[in-house]
Amino acid sequence: MKRTILSMAIALLCSAWTAVALADNNGENKGKKHRVLKFEVSELSPRFVFDETPLDADGKPGSGNEFVTEGVIYAAETLQSGDDGVITERDANNKVISAKPKYPDRVIGRWTCRGWHVGEGAATKTGPWVITHQFYDFDQRPGEASFTTDGVELVDIDVAIKRAITGGTGPYKNMRGETVQTMIGFNSSDGVNLRFEIRP
């Protein structure tokens, strides 16, 4: 059941993008509005790993600290208000020891993000707090249907920011344009929840 739903979601996402890409290549979309593709991401915070230095006074990543993290890609409109999309287990000291998607049947891909902290690092209260490269993978076979974006990310909730689409594979090999990212909050694993709109 899970594989069937995943396959259908991937097919819909891929076909929608392929139609836009082919039309662009043929010059058919000049002056026309493109279809906007949407999805959401829940970060699984146990997968967040940062460098030993630099750290701030609280031992959290400071400006310039490098990191990598991972999460799941959900179909659009999975994460409703107050629903973080993650099932989290904590130890006796309240430390997160595991996190998994709350809606596995709505998972349509894998998300990997690497980058550097900027501003005040993890202590940033508003504005850019990281600059990142993000990898979105939509196939059971890694790298067969994927694309990437680059840009800064905001710590502010419900504030959109644009990121450049930097390339893709498979049905996304001709992908270009921009994605609009909005952080919609933190989930119960202390990871971020993000909403994306792909604007070719």
Phi and psi in degrees as GROMACS dihedral restraints (atoms count N, CA, C in turn):
[ dihedral_restraints ]
;  ai    aj    ak    al  type     phi  dphi    fc
    3     4     5     6     1   -59.7    20    10
    4     5     6     7     1   -45.6    20    10
    6     7     8     9     1   -64.0    20    10
    7     8     9    10     1   -37.2    20    10
    9    10    11    12     1   -64.4    20    10
   10    11    12    13     1   -46.9    20    10
   12    13    14    15     1   -63.5    20    10
   13    14    15    16     1   -42.8    20    10
   15    16    17    18     1   -60.8    20    10
   16    17    18    19     1   -45.5    20    10
   18    19    20    21     1   -62.4    20    10
   19    20    21    22     1   -41.7    20    10
   21    22    23    24     1   -65.2    20    10
   22    23    24    25     1   -42.4    20    10
   24    25    26    27     1   -63.8    20    10
   25    26    27    28     1   -43.9    20    10
   27    28    29    30     1   -62.7    20    10
   28    29    30    31     1   -43.2    20    10
   30    31    32    33     1   -60.9    20    10
   31    32    33    34     1   -43.4    20    10
   33    34    35    36     1   -64.1    20    10
   34    35    36    37     1   -45.0    20    10
   36    37    38    39     1   -63.0    20    10
   37    38    39    40     1   -45.4    20    10
   39    40    41    42     1   -65.8    20    10
   40    41    42    43     1   -44.2    20    10
   42    43    44    45     1   -66.1    20    10
   43    44    45    46     1   -37.1    20    10
   45    46    47    48     1   -64.3    20    10
   46    47    48    49     1   -43.8    20    10
   48    49    50    51     1   -69.0    20    10
   49    50    51    52     1   -42.6    20    10
   51    52    53    54     1   -59.5    20    10
   52    53    54    55     1   -40.1    20    10
   54    55    56    57     1   -61.3    20    10
   55    56    57    58     1   -42.7    20    10
   57    58    59    60     1   -66.3    20    10
   58    59    60    61     1   -44.6    20    10
   60    61    62    63     1   -62.7    20    10
   61    62    63    64     1   -44.8    20    10
   63    64    65    66     1   -65.0    20    10
   64    65    66    67     1   -41.6    20    10
   66    67    68    69     1   -64.3    20    10
   67    68    69    70     1   -39.1    20    10
   69    70    71    72     1   -61.5    20    10
   70    71    72    73     1   -44.1    20    10
   72    73    74    75     1   -63.1    20    10
   73    74    75    76     1   -30.2    20    10
   75    76    77    78     1   -91.6    20    10
   76    77    78    79     1     2.2    20    10
   78    79    80    81     1    74.5    20    10
   79    80    81    82     1    16.9    20    10
   81    82    83    84     1   -82.5    20    10
   82    83    84    85     1   -15.7    20    10
   84    85    86    87     1  -102.6    20    10
   85    86    87    88     1    10.7    20    10
   87    88    89    90     1   -63.9    20    10
   88    89    90    91     1   124.3    20    10
   90    91    92    93     1    78.5    20    10
   91    92    93    94     1     2.0    20    10
   93    94    95    96     1  -105.3    20    10
   94    95    96    97     1   154.5    20    10
   96    97    98    99     1   -77.0    20    10
   97    98    99   100     1   133.4    20    10
   99   100   101   102     1   -88.0    20    10
  100   101   102   103     1   154.0    20    10
  102   103   104   105     1   -70.2    20    10
  103   104   105   106     1   135.7    20    10
  105   106   107   108     1   -96.6    20    10
  106   107   108   109     1   125.1    20    10
  108   109   110   111     1   -93.4    20    10
  109   110   111   112     1   140.8    20    10
  111   112   113   114     1  -131.3    20    10
  112   113   114   115     1   145.9    20    10
  114   115   116   117     1  -161.0    20    10
  115   116   117   118     1   174.2    20    10
  117   118   119   120     1  -133.0    20    10
  118   119   120   121     1   158.8    20    10
  120   121   122   123     1  -130.5    20    10
  121   122   123   124     1   135.9    20    10
  123   124   125   126     1  -115.3    20    10
  124   125   126   127     1   119.0    20    10
  126   127   128   129     1   -74.7    20    10
  127   128   129   130     1   139.5    20    10
  129   130   131   132     1  -102.4    20    10
  130   131   132   133     1   100.5    20    10
  132   133   134   135     1   -60.8    20    10
  133   134   135   136     1   -26.2    20    10
  135   136   137   138     1   -60.8    20    10
  136   137   138   139     1   -16.8    20    10
  138   139   140   141     1   -87.9    20    10
  139   140   141   142     1    -2.5    20    10
  141   142   143   144     1   -82.8    20    10
  142   143   144   145     1   116.4    20    10
  144   145   146   147     1  -127.1    20    10
  145   146   147   148     1   127.4    20    10
  147   148   149   150     1  -121.6    20    10
  148   149   150   151     1   166.0    20    10
  150   151   152   153     1   -72.8    20    10
  151   152   153   154     1   163.2    20    10
  153   154   155   156     1   -71.2    20    10
  154   155   156   157     1   -26.6    20    10
  156   157   158   159     1  -144.0    20    10
  157   158   159   160     1   155.7    20    10
  159   160   161   162     1   -82.0    20    10
  160   161   162   163     1   148.9    20    10
  162   163   164   165     1  -120.1    20    10
  163   164   165   166     1   156.2    20    10
  165   166   167   168     1   -88.0    20    10
  166   167   168   169     1  -174.1    20    10
  168   169   170   171     1   -64.2    20    10
  169   170   171   172     1   -21.9    20    10
  171   172   173   174     1   -93.9    20    10
  172   173   174   175     1     4.8    20    10
  174   175   176   177     1    80.8    20    10
  175   176   177   178     1    12.0    20    10
  177   178   179   180     1   -96.7    20    10
  178   179   180   181     1   161.0    20    10
  180   181   182   183     1   -56.5    20    10
  181   182   183   184     1   129.8    20    10
  183   184   185   186     1   -96.2    20    10
  184   185   186   187     1   178.8    20    10
  186   187   188   189     1   -59.5    20    10
  187   188   189   190     1   130.0    20    10
  189   190   191   192     1    96.1    20    10
  190   191   192   193     1    -9.8    20    10
  192   193   194   195     1   -71.4    20    10
  193   194   195   196     1   132.7    20    10
  195   196   197   198     1   -92.7    20    10
  196   197   198   199     1   148.1    20    10
  198   199   200   201     1  -152.0    20    10
  199   200   201   202     1   166.5    20    10
  201   202   203   204     1  -141.3    20    10
  202   203   204   205     1   146.0    20    10
  204   205   206   207     1  -150.7    20    10
  205   206   207   208     1   166.2    20    10
  207   208   209   210     1  -139.9    20    10
  208   209   210   211     1   161.7    20    10
  210   211   212   213     1  -164.7    20    10
  211   212   213   214     1  -170.9    20    10
  213   214   215   216     1  -112.7    20    10
  214   215   216   217     1   150.1    20    10
  216   217   218   219     1  -100.6    20    10
  217   218   219   220     1   124.5    20    10
  219   220   221   222     1  -102.3    20    10
  220   221   222   223     1   152.9    20    10
  222   223   224   225     1   -61.0    20    10
  223   224   225   226     1   152.2    20    10
  225   226   227   228     1   -55.8    20    10
  226   227   228   229     1   146.3    20    10
  228   229   230   231     1    67.6    20    10
  229   230   231   232     1    25.1    20    10
  231   232   233   234     1   -80.5    20    10
  232   233   234   235     1   -42.6    20    10
  234   235   236   237     1   -90.0    20    10
  235   236   237   238     1    99.3    20    10
  237   238   239   240     1   -87.4    20    10
  238   239   240   241     1   170.8    20    10
  240   241   242   243     1   -57.8    20    10
  241   242   243   244     1   126.4    20    10
  243   244   245   246     1    80.8    20    10
  244   245   246   247     1     1.8    20    10
  246   247   248   249     1  -115.8    20    10
  247   248   249   250     1   112.2    20    10
  249   250   251   252     1   -88.3    20    10
  250   251   252   253     1   -11.3    20    10
  252   253   254   255     1    78.7    20    10
  253   254   255   256     1     9.6    20    10
  255   256   257   258     1  -130.6    20    10
  256   257   258   259     1   140.0    20    10
  258   259   260   261     1  -103.6    20    10
  259   260   261   262     1   121.6    20    10
  261   262   263   264     1  -118.6    20    10
  262   263   264   265     1   140.8    20    10
  264   265   266   267     1  -116.7    20    10
  265   266   267   268     1   133.0    20    10
  267   268   269   270     1  -120.5    20    10
  268   269   270   271     1   155.5    20    10
  270   271   272   273     1   -89.4    20    10
  271   272   273   274     1  -173.5    20    10
  273   274   275   276     1   -63.9    20    10
  274   275   276   277     1   -21.3    20    10
  276   277   278   279     1   -95.3    20    10
  277   278   279   280     1    11.7    20    10
  279   280   281   282     1    69.1    20    10
  280   281   282   283     1    18.1    20    10
  282   283   284   285     1   -84.4    20    10
  283   284   285   286     1   135.8    20    10
  285   286   287   288     1   -69.6    20    10
  286   287   288   289     1   124.0    20    10
  288   289   290   291     1  -112.1    20    10
  289   290   291   292     1   -16.9    20    10
  291   292   293   294     1  -158.8    20    10
  292   293   294   295     1   152.6    20    10
  294   295   296   297     1  -150.1    20    10
  295   296   297   298     1   137.0    20    10
  297   298   299   300     1  -142.2    20    10
  298   299   300   301     1   158.3    20    10
  300   301   302   303     1   -64.8    20    10
  301   302   303   304     1   138.0    20    10
  303   304   305   306     1   -75.4    20    10
  304   305   306   307     1   -27.4    20    10
  306   307   308   309     1  -122.9    20    10
  307   308   309   310     1    72.7    20    10
  309   310   311   312     1   -58.7    20    10
  310   311   312   313     1   -29.1    20    10
  312   313   314   315     1   -74.6    20    10
  313   314   315   316     1    -9.8    20    10
  315   316   317   318     1  -102.5    20    10
  316   317   318   319     1    -1.4    20    10
  318   319   320   321     1   -75.0    20    10
  319   320   321   322     1   126.2    20    10
  321   322   323   324     1  -117.7    20    10
  322   323   324   325     1     1.3    20    10
  324   325   326   327     1   178.2    20    10
  325   326   327   328     1  -176.9    20    10
  327   328   329   330     1  -118.7    20    10
  328   329   330   331     1   143.9    20    10
  330   331   332   333     1  -121.5    20    10
  331   332   333   334     1   128.9    20    10
  333   334   335   336     1  -127.4    20    10
  334   335   336   337     1   136.0    20    10
  336   337   338   339     1  -134.9    20    10
  337   338   339   340     1   133.0    20    10
  339   340   341   342     1  -133.3    20    10
  340   341   342   343     1   151.6    20    10
  342   343   344   345     1   174.4    20    10
  343   344   345   346     1  -157.9    20    10
  345   346   347   348     1  -134.9    20    10
  346   347   348   349     1   143.6    20    10
  348   349   350   351     1   -74.7    20    10
  349   350   351   352     1   142.7    20    10
  351   352   353   354     1  -130.0    20    10
  352   353   354   355     1  -173.8    20    10
  354   355   356   357     1    60.8    20    10
  355   356   357   358     1  -124.5    20    10
  357   358   359   360     1  -100.3    20    10
  358   359   360   361     1    21.6    20    10
  360   361   362   363     1    66.0    20    10
  361   362   363   364     1  -142.4    20    10
  363   364   365   366     1   -63.9    20    10
  364   365   366   367     1   -17.7    20    10
  366   367   368   369     1   -86.5    20    10
  367   368   369   370     1     0.3    20    10
  369   370   371   372     1   -59.4    20    10
  370   371   372   373     1   132.1    20    10
  372   373   374   375     1   -97.5    20    10
  373   374   375   376     1   -28.4    20    10
  375   376   377   378     1  -155.2    20    10
  376   377   378   379     1   152.0    20    10
  378   379   380   381     1    86.9    20    10
  379   380   381   382     1  -165.6    20    10
  381   382   383   384     1   -63.0    20    10
  382   383   384   385     1   134.4    20    10
  384   385   386   387     1  -125.6    20    10
  385   386   387   388     1   -17.5    20    10
  387   388   389   390     1  -145.0    20    10
  388   389   390   391     1   154.2    20    10
  390   391   392   393     1  -119.5    20    10
  391   392   393   394     1   128.3    20    10
  393   394   395   396     1  -138.9    20    10
  394   395   396   397     1   161.0    20    10
  396   397   398   399     1  -114.2    20    10
  397   398   399   400     1   124.1    20    10
  399   400   401   402     1  -116.0    20    10
  400   401   402   403     1   140.3    20    10
  402   403   404   405     1  -120.7    20    10
  403   404   405   406     1   122.4    20    10
  405   406   407   408     1  -112.4    20    10
  406   407   408   409     1   118.8    20    10
  408   409   410   411     1  -118.6    20    10
  409   410   411   412     1   121.3    20    10
  411   412   413   414     1  -114.9    20    10
  412   413   414   415     1    19.5    20    10
  414   415   416   417     1  -130.4    20    10
  415   416   417   418     1   154.6    20    10
  417   418   419   420     1   -62.6    20    10
  418   419   420   421     1   -29.6    20    10
  420   421   422   423     1   -96.1    20    10
  421   422   423   424     1   113.6    20    10
  423   424   425   426     1   -51.9    20    10
  424   425   426   427     1   131.7    20    10
  426   427   428   429     1    86.7    20    10
  427   428   429   430     1    -3.9    20    10
  429   430   431   432     1   -79.3    20    10
  430   431   432   433     1   -29.0    20    10
  432   433   434   435     1  -144.5    20    10
  433   434   435   436     1    88.1    20    10
  435   436   437   438     1  -145.9    20    10
  436   437   438   439     1   162.5    20    10
  438   439   440   441     1  -150.6    20    10
  439   440   441   442     1   169.3    20    10
  441   442   443   444     1  -132.2    20    10
  442   443   444   445     1   155.0    20    10
  444   445   446   447     1  -137.1    20    10
  445   446   447   448     1   158.8    20    10
  447   448   449   450     1  -135.1    20    10
  448   449   450   451     1   148.0    20    10
  450   451   452   453     1   158.5    20    10
  451   452   453   454     1  -175.6    20    10
  453   454   455   456     1   -90.0    20    10
  454   455   456   457     1   159.1    20    10
  456   457   458   459     1  -124.3    20    10
  457   458   459   460     1   144.3    20    10
  459   460   461   462     1   -97.6    20    10
  460   461   462   463     1   145.5    20    10
  462   463   464   465     1   -81.1    20    10
  463   464   465   466     1   -17.0    20    10
  465   466   467   468     1   -69.7    20    10
  466   467   468   469     1   138.4    20    10
  468   469   470   471     1   -81.0    20    10
  469   470   471   472     1   138.2    20    10
  471   472   473   474     1    61.1    20    10
  472   473   474   475     1    30.1    20    10
  474   475   476   477     1  -117.8    20    10
  475   476   477   478     1   118.2    20    10
  477   478   479   480     1   -78.7    20    10
  478   479   480   481     1   148.5    20    10
  480   481   482   483     1  -143.9    20    10
  481   482   483   484     1   145.8    20    10
  483   484   485   486     1   -89.7    20    10
  484   485   486   487     1   145.0    20    10
  486   487   488   489     1  -129.0    20    10
  487   488   489   490     1   147.0    20    10
  489   490   491   492     1   -83.5    20    10
  490   491   492   493     1   132.0    20    10
  492   493   494   495     1   -77.9    20    10
  493   494   495   496     1   124.6    20    10
  495   496   497   498     1  -110.6    20    10
  496   497   498   499     1    -1.4    20    10
  498   499   500   501     1   155.0    20    10
  499   500   501   502     1   173.3    20    10
  501   502   503   504     1  -164.2    20    10
  502   503   504   505     1   176.4    20    10
  504   505   506   507     1  -131.6    20    10
  505   506   507   508     1   163.3    20    10
  507   508   509   510     1    58.1    20    10
  508   509   510   511     1  -127.5    20    10
  510   511   512   513     1   -65.7    20    10
  511   512   513   514     1   -12.7    20    10
  513   514   515   516     1  -104.3    20    10
  514   515   516   517     1    13.5    20    10
  516   517   518   519     1   -65.5    20    10
  517   518   519   520     1   -24.3    20    10
  519   520   521   522     1  -102.2    20    10
  520   521   522   523     1    16.2    20    10
  522   523   524   525     1   -67.1    20    10
  523   524   525   526     1   139.0    20    10
  525   526   527   528     1  -155.0    20    10
  526   527   528   529     1   171.7    20    10
  528   529   530   531     1   112.9    20    10
  529   530   531   532     1  -143.0    20    10
  531   532   533   534     1  -144.3    20    10
  532   533   534   535     1   156.7    20    10
  534   535   536   537     1  -116.5    20    10
  535   536   537   538     1   146.0    20    10
  537   538   539   540     1  -105.8    20    10
  538   539   540   541     1   119.6    20    10
  540   541   542   543     1  -107.7    20    10
  541   542   543   544     1   135.9    20    10
  543   544   545   546     1  -130.9    20    10
  544   545   546   547     1   124.7    20    10
  546   547   548   549     1   -80.1    20    10
  547   548   549   550     1   124.6    20    10
  549   550   551   552     1  -104.1    20    10
  550   551   552   553     1     3.9    20    10
  552   553   554   555     1   140.8    20    10
  553   554   555   556     1  -176.6    20    10
  555   556   557   558     1  -105.9    20    10
  556   557   558   559     1   142.3    20    10
  558   559   560   561     1   -93.1    20    10
  559   560   561   562     1   179.6    20    10
  561   562   563   564     1   -68.2    20    10
  562   563   564   565     1   -12.7    20    10
  564   565   566   567     1   -91.3    20    10
  565   566   567   568     1     3.2    20    10
  567   568   569   570     1    74.4    20    10
  568   569   570   571     1    12.7    20    10
  570   571   572   573     1   -88.5    20    10
  571   572   573   574     1   170.9    20    10
  573   574   575   576     1   -89.5    20    10
  574   575   576   577     1   151.6    20    10
  576   577   578   579     1  -111.5    20    10
  577   578   579   580     1   130.9    20    10
  579   580   581   582     1  -127.2    20    10
  580   581   582   583     1   148.7    20    10
  582   583   584   585     1  -120.0    20    10
  583   584   585   586     1   137.8    20    10
  585   586   587   588     1  -125.9    20    10
  586   587   588   589     1   141.1    20    10
  588   589   590   591     1  -125.6    20    10
  589   590   591   592     1   121.7    20    10
  591   592   593   594     1   -93.7    20    10
  592   593   594   595     1   119.5    20    10
  594   595   596   597     1  -115.4    20    10
  595   596   597   598     1    99.2    20    10
